[in-house]
Amino acid sequence: MQTCSRCNASSPDLASTCANCGVDLGEFSVNAVTLRQYQNNSRVSFIRINAAGDACPLCYESRGEFKKDEVPQLPHQGCSHALGCRCKYEPVLIEIYP
């Protein structure tokens, strides 16, 4: 499931627009917004994809750290979990404190 960053509504993985407010989920899903924030943050050196403990094989195999410009888009196309792709982006920081 995708979550809209504008209205917090859930939409299926394959939806391109929010089922509630109609915004483009490619730009305004929580994952899309999070990815942009991490890519624009100079303190983030890499971006990690973390999968749920009961993830499907595709999501489980897609875990790991990626260069900021090589991160796969979420949700994973082809996720076979009944609840949809539940993978999340996590930052890998260069420094923790200024």
C-alpha positions as CSV (number, residue, x, y, z in Angstrom):
1,M,0.0,0.0,0.0
2,Q,1.1,3.6,-0.7
3,T,0.4,6.4,1.7
4,C,-0.4,9.9,0.4
5,S,1.8,12.6,2.0
6,R,-1.0,15.1,1.5
7,C,-4.1,13.5,3.0
8,N,-2.6,10.3,4.6
9,A,-4.9,8.0,2.7
10,S,-3.9,4.6,1.6
11,S,-3.9,3.5,-2.1
12,P,-2.9,0.2,-3.7
13,D,0.7,-0.3,-4.9
14,L,-0.2,0.0,-8.5
15,A,-2.3,3.2,-8.1
16,S,-0.7,6.3,-9.8
17,T,-3.0,8.8,-8.0
18,C,-4.3,9.0,-4.5
19,A,-7.7,7.4,-4.1
20,N,-8.8,10.2,-1.8
21,C,-7.4,13.5,-3.0
22,G,-6.1,12.6,-6.5
23,V,-2.5,13.8,-6.3
24,D,0.2,12.1,-8.2
25,L,1.6,9.3,-5.9
26,G,4.9,9.3,-7.9
27,E,5.5,12.7,-6.5
28,F,3.5,12.8,-3.3
29,S,3.5,9.3,-1.7
30,V,5.3,9.1,1.6
31,N,8.1,7.0,0.0
32,A,8.6,9.5,-2.9
33,V,8.8,12.5,-0.5
34,T,11.1,10.6,1.9
35,L,13.4,9.6,-1.0
36,R,13.7,13.2,-2.3
37,Q,14.5,14.5,1.3
38,Y,17.2,11.9,1.7
39,Q,18.7,12.6,-1.7
40,N,18.8,16.3,-1.0
41,N,20.4,16.0,2.4
42,S,24.2,16.4,2.3
43,R,24.6,14.4,5.5
44,V,23.1,11.3,4.0
45,S,25.7,9.2,2.2
46,F,23.7,6.2,1.1
47,I,20.0,5.2,1.3
48,R,19.0,1.9,2.7
49,I,15.9,-0.1,1.7
50,N,14.5,-2.0,4.7
51,A,11.9,-4.7,4.2
52,A,9.3,-6.0,6.6
53,G,10.1,-9.2,8.5
54,D,7.5,-11.2,6.5
55,A,8.3,-9.5,3.1
56,C,7.8,-11.3,-0.2
57,P,10.9,-12.8,-1.9
58,L,11.3,-9.8,-4.2
59,C,11.2,-7.2,-1.4
60,Y,13.5,-9.4,0.8
61,E,16.1,-9.6,-2.0
62,S,15.9,-5.8,-2.7
63,R,17.1,-4.9,0.8
64,G,20.4,-3.1,1.1
65,E,22.3,0.2,0.7
66,F,22.3,2.2,-2.5
67,K,24.0,5.3,-3.8
68,K,21.7,8.2,-3.6
69,D,21.2,8.4,-7.4
70,E,20.7,4.6,-7.8
71,V,17.9,3.9,-5.3
72,P,15.1,1.7,-6.7
73,Q,11.6,3.3,-6.5
74,L,9.1,2.1,-3.9
75,P,6.7,0.3,-3.9
76,H,8.5,-2.5,-5.7
77,Q,6.6,-3.5,-8.9
78,G,5.9,-7.2,-8.6
79,C,5.6,-7.4,-4.8
80,S,3.5,-10.4,-4.0
81,H,2.7,-9.8,-0.3
82,A,-1.1,-9.7,0.4
83,L,-0.7,-6.3,2.1
84,G,1.5,-4.9,-0.7
85,C,5.0,-3.5,-0.6
86,R,5.9,-2.4,2.9
87,C,9.5,-1.5,2.3
88,K,10.9,1.8,3.6
89,Y,13.8,4.1,2.9
90,E,16.3,4.8,5.7
91,P,19.2,7.2,5.6
92,V,22.8,6.2,6.1
93,L,24.4,9.2,7.7
94,I,27.9,10.6,7.1
95,E,27.8,12.4,10.5
96,I,25.4,12.3,13.3
97,Y,26.1,15.6,15.0
98,P,27.4,18.9,13.5
